[in-house]
Amino acid sequence: MIAFVISYFIWWINNQILGKNLQIARVIINTLSVISIIYLLFGILSYLIEGV
C-alpha cells in the first residue's frame, strides 16, 4: 500500500515537474513493483518458516 502511495506521488511529481517523461515513470513504477514483490515474497517465506 505504501509503495502505491509513493509511486503515485512520484508519478505526480514526474508529470508536473519533469514534463511528462513516460520513460522515467516506467522505470520508477517497475522498480517499486519489483521491490513490493520481493517484500511480499520475504513476508510469505517468513510466515512459512516461522509457522506463525
Secondary structure, DSSP 4 states (H G I P E B T S, - for coil): -HHHHHHHHHHHHHHHTS---HHHHHHHHHHHHHHHHHHHHHHHHHHHHHT-
